[in-house]
Amino acid sequence: MKLISEKDWIKKIVELEKRANKEKKATKKQLEKELINVIRRNIPDKKFGILFSGGVDSTLIALICKKLKTDFVCYSVGLEGSPDLVWAREIAKKYDFNHKINILKLKDMEALFKKTKKNLKHVDTLSVGVGSVLVSAIELAKKDKINTLFTGMGSEEIFAGYHFHDEAEDVHGECWKRLKTMWQRDMFRDFSIANAMNVELVSPFLDEDLMLTAMRIPAKKKIDKKNKKIILREVAEDLGLAKKYAWRPKKAAQYGSYFDKCIEKLAKQKGFIFKKDYIAQL
């Protein structure tokens, strides 16, 4: 997938919103079919990777790729004992995914943060924390000469996965708003890193057909007072994912990997009160 301009991205989302409002509501079965189709048509001719956190998005992508009998490796990164590594190991073992992990230590982190910062055009604590997960995973993949990586980017936006959706009076209005702003929030960061490291990111949840299908699903099937991304989790279960994995609560990459904790510890060690000041001086 290539990164288009922010202007073109917003224009695309506005057009999709108009179409979604005119078309019939979509069903869970239609969503399942579209998700499989999108992944199938984006499978490269050679071995590829999946950025694998053990969350429902990356696990569902891996499960579908396994059903399609494709040649892939799941890549996970984090500190020992971090939630993402614990879940990723368990799931990969249960479903026999080819799985490689990069276990980092606190002493490794400053060099990684500096490397990530060099690959970013807009630098802040969040971008460095999240971006470092991507940089570390790409480094692992490149050792295997893999240069195509699937990501779960976009799932939170189209399936109401953020805490903002809990508070929104108009859930789908919030989804469309988040889609329009994600270019600046997530896409520019991740694609900038990927381009700098000469890899291609494939994000099935940002496929136009899949976004349109997902946004034609009623909001009440996505979120309630207890759960988010309900219909996606149900699709995962229907495709054979065990309930405990399908319903694992979301944990942002910088927290699931413990990278944010590292930023905090290193900031304190260097005498900084605020994480942002530590990141600024790297």
BALOBA-1460 file (C-alpha; in Angstrom, 3 decimals):
// residues 282
<rec num="1" residu="m" x="0.000" y="0.000" z="0.000"/>
<rec num="2" residu="k" x="1.219" y="3.480" z="-0.857"/>
<rec num="3" residu="l" x="0.621" y="6.525" z="1.306"/>
<rec num="4" residu="i" x="-1.517" y="9.096" z="-0.471"/>
<rec num="5" residu="s" x="-1.625" y="12.746" z="0.568"/>
<rec num="6" residu="e" x="-3.672" y="13.786" z="3.591"/>
<rec num="7" residu="k" x="-5.951" y="15.804" z="1.316"/>
<rec num="8" residu="d" x="-6.623" y="12.789" z="-0.937"/>
<rec num="9" residu="w" x="-7.144" y="10.532" z="2.091"/>
<rec num="10" residu="i" x="-9.762" y="12.834" z="3.618"/>
<rec num="11" residu="k" x="-11.462" y="13.163" z="0.229"/>
<rec num="12" residu="k" x="-11.624" y="9.367" z="-0.041"/>
<rec num="13" residu="i" x="-13.173" y="9.029" z="3.423"/>
<rec num="14" residu="v" x="-15.757" y="11.742" z="2.704"/>
<rec num="15" residu="e" x="-16.787" y="9.892" z="-0.472"/>
<rec num="16" residu="l" x="-16.963" y="6.578" z="1.404"/>
<rec num="17" residu="e" x="-19.153" y="8.172" z="4.057"/>
<rec num="18" residu="k" x="-21.615" y="9.341" z="1.405"/>
<rec num="19" residu="r" x="-21.715" y="5.865" z="-0.148"/>
<rec num="20" residu="a" x="-22.109" y="4.103" z="3.188"/>
<rec num="21" residu="n" x="-25.040" y="6.318" z="4.125"/>
<rec num="22" residu="k" x="-26.848" y="5.437" z="0.882"/>
<rec num="23" residu="e" x="-26.255" y="1.691" z="0.772"/>
<rec num="24" residu="k" x="-27.952" y="-1.124" z="2.690"/>
<rec num="25" residu="k" x="-26.702" y="-2.291" z="6.066"/>
<rec num="26" residu="a" x="-24.032" y="-4.996" z="5.877"/>
<rec num="27" residu="t" x="-24.112" y="-8.345" z="7.690"/>
<rec num="28" residu="k" x="-21.518" y="-10.230" z="9.696"/>
<rec num="29" residu="k" x="-21.234" y="-12.797" z="6.900"/>
<rec num="30" residu="q" x="-20.549" y="-10.047" z="4.358"/>
<rec num="31" residu="l" x="-17.850" y="-8.650" z="6.632"/>
<rec num="32" residu="e" x="-16.194" y="-12.046" z="7.005"/>
<rec num="33" residu="k" x="-16.239" y="-12.612" z="3.243"/>
<rec num="34" residu="e" x="-14.855" y="-9.147" z="2.489"/>
<rec num="35" residu="l" x="-12.076" y="-9.477" z="5.060"/>
<rec num="36" residu="i" x="-10.937" y="-12.795" z="3.592"/>
<rec num="37" residu="n" x="-11.117" y="-11.398" z="0.049"/>
<rec num="38" residu="v" x="-9.092" y="-8.301" z="0.941"/>
<rec num="39" residu="i" x="-6.366" y="-10.346" z="2.594"/>
<rec num="40" residu="r" x="-6.315" y="-12.846" z="-0.272"/>
<rec num="41" residu="r" x="-5.827" y="-10.222" z="-2.959"/>
<rec num="42" residu="n" x="-3.045" y="-8.511" z="-1.010"/>
<rec num="43" residu="i" x="-0.966" y="-11.659" z="-0.474"/>
<rec num="44" residu="p" x="2.408" y="-11.161" z="-2.204"/>
<rec num="45" residu="d" x="4.059" y="-13.784" z="-4.403"/>
<rec num="46" residu="k" x="6.817" y="-14.331" z="-1.870"/>
<rec num="47" residu="k" x="7.071" y="-14.930" z="1.863"/>
<rec num="48" residu="f" x="5.708" y="-12.067" z="3.966"/>
<rec num="49" residu="g" x="5.364" y="-10.999" z="7.572"/>
<rec num="50" residu="i" x="2.614" y="-10.020" z="9.996"/>
<rec num="51" residu="l" x="3.159" y="-7.496" z="12.794"/>
<rec num="52" residu="f" x="1.822" y="-9.700" z="15.574"/>
<rec num="53" residu="s" x="0.804" y="-8.369" z="18.987"/>
<rec num="54" residu="g" x="-1.555" y="-11.182" z="19.947"/>
<rec num="55" residu="g" x="-4.506" y="-8.792" z="19.739"/>
<rec num="56" residu="v" x="-7.630" y="-9.677" z="17.784"/>
<rec num="57" residu="d" x="-6.627" y="-7.687" z="14.670"/>
<rec num="58" residu="s" x="-3.229" y="-9.264" z="14.018"/>
<rec num="59" residu="t" x="-4.391" y="-12.689" z="15.208"/>
<rec num="60" residu="l" x="-7.345" y="-12.658" z="12.830"/>
<rec num="61" residu="i" x="-5.089" y="-11.647" z="9.930"/>
<rec num="62" residu="a" x="-2.705" y="-14.499" z="10.794"/>
<rec num="63" residu="l" x="-5.560" y="-16.993" z="11.152"/>
<rec num="64" residu="i" x="-6.946" y="-16.091" z="7.717"/>
<rec num="65" residu="c" x="-3.477" y="-16.240" z="6.138"/>
<rec num="66" residu="k" x="-3.058" y="-19.714" z="7.651"/>
<rec num="67" residu="k" x="-6.415" y="-20.834" z="6.226"/>
<rec num="68" residu="l" x="-5.322" y="-19.494" z="2.825"/>
<rec num="69" residu="k" x="-2.178" y="-21.674" z="3.111"/>
<rec num="70" residu="t" x="0.205" y="-18.770" z="2.615"/>
<rec num="71" residu="d" x="3.875" y="-18.525" z="3.587"/>
<rec num="72" residu="f" x="4.252" y="-16.003" z="6.403"/>
<rec num="73" residu="v" x="6.054" y="-15.237" z="9.649"/>
<rec num="74" residu="c" x="4.548" y="-13.481" z="12.668"/>
<rec num="75" residu="y" x="6.861" y="-10.909" z="14.252"/>
<rec num="76" residu="s" x="6.471" y="-9.735" z="17.856"/>
<rec num="77" residu="v" x="8.604" y="-7.361" z="19.918"/>
<rec num="78" residu="g" x="8.695" y="-6.211" z="23.509"/>
<rec num="79" residu="l" x="10.390" y="-6.560" z="26.847"/>
<rec num="80" residu="e" x="10.324" y="-9.929" z="28.591"/>
<rec num="81" residu="g" x="7.035" y="-10.336" z="30.439"/>
<rec num="82" residu="s" x="5.248" y="-7.654" z="28.420"/>
<rec num="83" residu="p" x="1.575" y="-8.464" z="27.706"/>
<rec num="84" residu="d" x="1.959" y="-8.558" z="23.922"/>
<rec num="85" residu="l" x="4.799" y="-11.097" z="24.068"/>
<rec num="86" residu="v" x="2.935" y="-13.299" z="26.556"/>
<rec num="87" residu="w" x="-0.219" y="-13.384" z="24.414"/>
<rec num="88" residu="a" x="1.624" y="-13.625" z="21.102"/>
<rec num="89" residu="r" x="3.687" y="-16.616" z="22.226"/>
<rec num="90" residu="e" x="0.648" y="-18.459" z="23.534"/>
<rec num="91" residu="i" x="-1.473" y="-17.850" z="20.439"/>
<rec num="92" residu="a" x="1.318" y="-18.635" z="17.972"/>
<rec num="93" residu="k" x="1.975" y="-21.930" z="19.744"/>
<rec num="94" residu="k" x="-1.706" y="-22.898" z="19.839"/>
<rec num="95" residu="y" x="-2.313" y="-22.169" z="16.146"/>
<rec num="96" residu="d" x="1.130" y="-23.256" z="14.947"/>
<rec num="97" residu="f" x="2.071" y="-19.903" z="13.443"/>
<rec num="98" residu="n" x="5.669" y="-19.431" z="12.336"/>
<rec num="99" residu="h" x="6.639" y="-16.929" z="15.020"/>
<rec num="100" residu="k" x="9.755" y="-14.877" z="15.738"/>
<rec num="101" residu="i" x="10.230" y="-12.500" z="18.624"/>
<rec num="102" residu="n" x="12.647" y="-9.751" z="19.531"/>
<rec num="103" residu="i" x="13.044" y="-9.524" z="23.301"/>
<rec num="104" residu="l" x="14.612" y="-6.210" z="24.226"/>
<rec num="105" residu="k" x="16.151" y="-4.992" z="27.460"/>
<rec num="106" residu="l" x="16.183" y="-1.526" z="28.964"/>
<rec num="107" residu="k" x="19.808" y="-1.041" z="27.890"/>
<rec num="108" residu="d" x="18.782" y="-1.554" z="24.238"/>
<rec num="109" residu="m" x="16.031" y="1.005" z="24.233"/>
<rec num="110" residu="e" x="17.734" y="4.384" z="23.950"/>
<rec num="111" residu="a" x="19.492" y="3.347" z="20.734"/>
<rec num="112" residu="l" x="16.149" y="2.114" z="19.359"/>
<rec num="113" residu="f" x="14.379" y="5.346" z="20.312"/>
<rec num="114" residu="k" x="17.103" y="7.396" z="18.594"/>
<rec num="115" residu="k" x="16.814" y="5.273" z="15.456"/>
<rec num="116" residu="t" x="13.040" y="5.668" z="15.430"/>
<rec num="117" residu="k" x="13.287" y="9.415" z="15.940"/>
<rec num="118" residu="k" x="15.511" y="9.703" z="12.845"/>
<rec num="119" residu="n" x="12.817" y="8.009" z="10.749"/>
<rec num="120" residu="l" x="10.044" y="10.348" z="11.914"/>
<rec num="121" residu="k" x="9.169" y="13.736" z="10.493"/>
<rec num="122" residu="h" x="6.933" y="14.615" z="13.457"/>
<rec num="123" residu="v" x="8.422" y="13.644" z="16.821"/>
<rec num="124" residu="d" x="6.614" y="13.260" z="20.140"/>
<rec num="125" residu="t" x="6.538" y="10.667" z="22.921"/>
<rec num="126" residu="l" x="3.631" y="8.728" z="21.421"/>
<rec num="127" residu="s" x="5.165" y="8.590" z="17.944"/>
<rec num="128" residu="v" x="8.498" y="7.355" z="19.280"/>
<rec num="129" residu="g" x="6.860" y="4.763" z="21.553"/>
<rec num="130" residu="v" x="4.572" y="3.312" z="18.887"/>
<rec num="131" residu="g" x="7.073" y="3.820" z="16.083"/>
<rec num="132" residu="s" x="9.793" y="1.929" z="17.954"/>
<rec num="133" residu="v" x="7.612" y="-1.184" z="18.022"/>
<rec num="134" residu="l" x="7.365" y="-0.980" z="14.239"/>
<rec num="135" residu="v" x="11.087" y="-0.284" z="13.757"/>
<rec num="136" residu="s" x="12.065" y="-3.244" z="15.935"/>
<rec num="137" residu="a" x="9.662" y="-5.594" z="14.119"/>
<rec num="138" residu="i" x="10.882" y="-4.437" z="10.702"/>
<rec num="139" residu="e" x="14.496" y="-5.068" z="11.749"/>
<rec num="140" residu="l" x="13.515" y="-8.599" z="12.721"/>
<rec num="141" residu="a" x="11.728" y="-9.167" z="9.409"/>
<rec num="142" residu="k" x="14.617" y="-7.802" z="7.362"/>
<rec num="143" residu="k" x="16.914" y="-10.443" z="8.847"/>
<rec num="144" residu="d" x="14.651" y="-12.921" z="7.024"/>
<rec num="145" residu="k" x="14.799" y="-10.789" z="3.857"/>
<rec num="146" residu="i" x="11.080" y="-10.067" z="4.227"/>
<rec num="147" residu="n" x="9.941" y="-6.686" z="2.931"/>
<rec num="148" residu="t" x="6.132" y="-6.935" z="3.037"/>
<rec num="149" residu="l" x="4.379" y="-6.702" z="6.402"/>
<rec num="150" residu="f" x="0.671" y="-6.887" z="7.211"/>
<rec num="151" residu="t" x="-0.592" y="-4.590" z="9.976"/>
<rec num="152" residu="g" x="-3.882" y="-4.152" z="11.817"/>
<rec num="153" residu="m" x="-3.939" y="-0.378" z="11.330"/>
<rec num="154" residu="g" x="-7.444" y="1.011" z="10.830"/>
<rec num="155" residu="s" x="-9.358" y="-1.586" z="12.817"/>
<rec num="156" residu="e" x="-9.985" y="0.698" z="15.801"/>
<rec num="157" residu="e" x="-11.427" y="3.355" z="13.524"/>
<rec num="158" residu="i" x="-13.897" y="1.204" z="11.573"/>
<rec num="159" residu="f" x="-14.983" y="-1.092" z="14.432"/>
<rec num="160" residu="a" x="-15.271" y="1.516" z="17.235"/>
<rec num="161" residu="g" x="-12.280" y="0.351" z="19.238"/>
<rec num="162" residu="y" x="-11.243" y="3.552" z="21.010"/>
<rec num="163" residu="h" x="-12.395" y="4.883" z="24.375"/>
<rec num="164" residu="f" x="-13.691" y="7.929" z="22.454"/>
<rec num="165" residu="h" x="-16.376" y="5.659" z="21.021"/>
<rec num="166" residu="d" x="-17.610" y="4.871" z="24.553"/>
<rec num="167" residu="e" x="-18.350" y="8.524" z="25.129"/>
<rec num="168" residu="a" x="-19.680" y="9.392" z="21.669"/>
<rec num="169" residu="e" x="-23.366" y="10.162" z="21.191"/>
<rec num="170" residu="d" x="-22.942" y="9.284" z="17.512"/>
<rec num="171" residu="v" x="-20.624" y="6.256" z="17.348"/>
<rec num="172" residu="h" x="-20.383" y="6.187" z="13.564"/>
<rec num="173" residu="g" x="-19.849" y="9.933" z="13.488"/>
<rec num="174" residu="e" x="-16.852" y="9.352" z="15.748"/>
<rec num="175" residu="c" x="-15.655" y="6.515" z="13.484"/>
<rec num="176" residu="w" x="-15.716" y="8.780" z="10.437"/>
<rec num="177" residu="k" x="-13.985" y="11.544" z="12.378"/>
<rec num="178" residu="r" x="-11.219" y="9.153" z="13.487"/>
<rec num="179" residu="l" x="-10.812" y="7.852" z="9.938"/>
<rec num="180" residu="k" x="-10.329" y="11.383" z="8.631"/>
<rec num="181" residu="t" x="-7.731" y="12.240" z="11.282"/>
<rec num="182" residu="m" x="-5.800" y="8.955" z="11.276"/>
<rec num="183" residu="w" x="-3.578" y="10.035" z="8.386"/>
<rec num="184" residu="q" x="-1.922" y="12.587" z="10.653"/>
<rec num="185" residu="r" x="-2.204" y="10.433" z="13.779"/>
<rec num="186" residu="d" x="-1.015" y="7.008" z="12.563"/>
<rec num="187" residu="m" x="-0.605" y="6.578" z="8.826"/>
<rec num="188" residu="f" x="2.043" y="9.241" z="8.249"/>
<rec num="189" residu="r" x="4.154" y="7.871" z="11.127"/>
<rec num="190" residu="d" x="3.996" y="4.204" z="10.111"/>
<rec num="191" residu="f" x="4.407" y="4.736" z="6.377"/>
<rec num="192" residu="s" x="7.301" y="7.166" z="6.962"/>
<rec num="193" residu="i" x="9.111" y="4.497" z="8.975"/>
<rec num="194" residu="a" x="8.323" y="1.781" z="6.425"/>
<rec num="195" residu="n" x="9.541" y="3.921" z="3.530"/>
<rec num="196" residu="a" x="12.748" y="4.829" z="5.362"/>
<rec num="197" residu="m" x="13.399" y="1.129" z="6.027"/>
<rec num="198" residu="n" x="12.402" y="-0.001" z="2.509"/>
<rec num="199" residu="v" x="9.479" y="-2.228" z="3.435"/>
<rec num="200" residu="e" x="5.855" y="-2.234" z="2.292"/>
<rec num="201" residu="l" x="3.019" y="-2.138" z="4.802"/>
<rec num="202" residu="v" x="-0.266" y="-3.834" z="3.931"/>
<rec num="203" residu="s" x="-3.217" y="-2.716" z="6.054"/>
<rec num="204" residu="p" x="-6.334" y="-4.752" z="5.149"/>
<rec num="205" residu="f" x="-8.579" y="-2.662" z="7.410"/>
<rec num="206" residu="l" x="-7.770" y="0.413" z="5.298"/>
<rec num="207" residu="d" x="-8.917" y="-1.252" z="2.090"/>
<rec num="208" residu="e" x="-11.710" y="0.794" z="0.535"/>
<rec num="209" residu="d" x="-14.100" y="-2.155" z="0.090"/>
<rec num="210" residu="l" x="-13.553" y="-3.385" z="3.638"/>
<rec num="211" residu="m" x="-13.971" y="0.090" z="5.129"/>
<rec num="212" residu="l" x="-17.235" y="0.507" z="3.220"/>
<rec num="213" residu="t" x="-18.548" y="-2.872" z="4.403"/>
<rec num="214" residu="a" x="-17.539" y="-2.212" z="8.012"/>
<rec num="215" residu="m" x="-19.113" y="1.235" z="8.043"/>
<rec num="216" residu="r" x="-22.410" y="-0.212" z="6.783"/>
<rec num="217" residu="i" x="-22.649" y="-2.358" z="9.915"/>
<rec num="218" residu="p" x="-24.879" y="-0.836" z="12.634"/>
<rec num="219" residu="a" x="-22.948" y="0.775" z="15.486"/>
<rec num="220" residu="k" x="-24.804" y="-1.320" z="18.079"/>
<rec num="221" residu="k" x="-23.107" y="-4.405" z="16.615"/>
<rec num="222" residu="k" x="-19.688" y="-2.873" z="17.213"/>
<rec num="223" residu="i" x="-19.837" y="-1.490" z="20.730"/>
<rec num="224" residu="d" x="-21.833" y="-1.759" z="23.945"/>
<rec num="225" residu="k" x="-21.216" y="-0.852" z="27.580"/>
<rec num="226" residu="k" x="-18.878" y="-3.824" z="28.087"/>
<rec num="227" residu="n" x="-17.111" y="-4.474" z="24.785"/>
<rec num="228" residu="k" x="-15.659" y="-2.796" z="21.703"/>
<rec num="229" residu="k" x="-15.163" y="-4.187" z="18.181"/>
<rec num="230" residu="i" x="-17.864" y="-6.755" z="18.944"/>
<rec num="231" residu="i" x="-18.649" y="-7.867" z="15.392"/>
<rec num="232" residu="l" x="-14.966" y="-8.302" z="14.492"/>
<rec num="233" residu="r" x="-14.454" y="-10.489" z="17.559"/>
<rec num="234" residu="e" x="-17.495" y="-12.545" z="16.566"/>
<rec num="235" residu="v" x="-16.060" y="-13.012" z="13.057"/>
<rec num="236" residu="a" x="-12.796" y="-14.162" z="14.639"/>
<rec num="237" residu="e" x="-14.682" y="-16.746" z="16.711"/>
<rec num="238" residu="d" x="-16.663" y="-17.887" z="13.659"/>
<rec num="239" residu="l" x="-13.369" y="-18.475" z="11.839"/>
<rec num="240" residu="g" x="-12.081" y="-20.650" z="14.665"/>
<rec num="241" residu="l" x="-10.325" y="-18.324" z="17.099"/>
<rec num="242" residu="a" x="-10.816" y="-19.333" z="20.735"/>
<rec num="243" residu="k" x="-13.014" y="-17.002" z="22.780"/>
<rec num="244" residu="k" x="-10.227" y="-15.938" z="25.181"/>
<rec num="245" residu="y" x="-8.124" y="-14.681" z="22.263"/>
<rec num="246" residu="a" x="-10.975" y="-13.165" z="20.265"/>
<rec num="247" residu="w" x="-12.087" y="-11.095" z="23.248"/>
<rec num="248" residu="r" x="-8.690" y="-10.013" z="24.564"/>
<rec num="249" residu="p" x="-9.048" y="-6.302" z="25.477"/>
<rec num="250" residu="k" x="-7.120" y="-3.775" z="23.396"/>
<rec num="251" residu="k" x="-3.726" y="-2.618" z="24.621"/>
<rec num="252" residu="a" x="-1.922" y="0.066" z="22.634"/>
<rec num="253" residu="a" x="1.409" y="-1.026" z="21.131"/>
<rec num="254" residu="q" x="3.585" y="1.179" z="23.347"/>
<rec num="255" residu="y" x="1.938" y="-0.267" z="26.475"/>
<rec num="256" residu="g" x="1.607" y="-3.880" z="25.330"/>
<rec num="257" residu="s" x="5.328" y="-3.956" z="24.534"/>
<rec num="258" residu="y" x="6.347" y="-2.051" z="27.720"/>
<rec num="259" residu="f" x="8.132" y="0.498" z="25.505"/>
<rec num="260" residu="d" x="6.331" y="3.390" z="27.199"/>
<rec num="261" residu="k" x="7.576" y="2.156" z="30.587"/>
<rec num="262" residu="c" x="11.103" y="2.218" z="29.181"/>
<rec num="263" residu="i" x="10.722" y="5.832" z="28.064"/>
<rec num="264" residu="e" x="9.543" y="6.714" z="31.571"/>
<rec num="265" residu="k" x="12.424" y="4.863" z="33.282"/>
<rec num="266" residu="l" x="15.077" y="6.314" z="30.997"/>
<rec num="267" residu="a" x="13.660" y="9.809" z="31.437"/>
<rec num="268" residu="k" x="13.947" y="9.471" z="35.233"/>
<rec num="269" residu="q" x="17.476" y="8.061" z="34.968"/>
<rec num="270" residu="k" x="18.518" y="11.096" z="32.924"/>
<rec num="271" residu="g" x="16.890" y="13.500" z="35.374"/>
<rec num="272" residu="f" x="13.857" y="14.472" z="33.311"/>
<rec num="273" residu="i" x="10.478" y="14.998" z="34.951"/>
<rec num="274" residu="f" x="8.577" y="14.687" z="31.679"/>
<rec num="275" residu="k" x="8.942" y="11.962" z="29.058"/>
<rec num="276" residu="k" x="8.586" y="14.513" z="26.262"/>
<rec num="277" residu="d" x="11.729" y="16.351" z="27.433"/>
<rec num="278" residu="y" x="13.737" y="13.127" z="27.395"/>
<rec num="279" residu="i" x="12.532" y="12.337" z="23.859"/>
<rec num="280" residu="a" x="13.310" y="15.884" z="22.697"/>
<rec num="281" residu="q" x="16.979" y="15.653" z="23.709"/>
<rec num="282" residu="l" x="17.686" y="12.260" z="22.087"/>
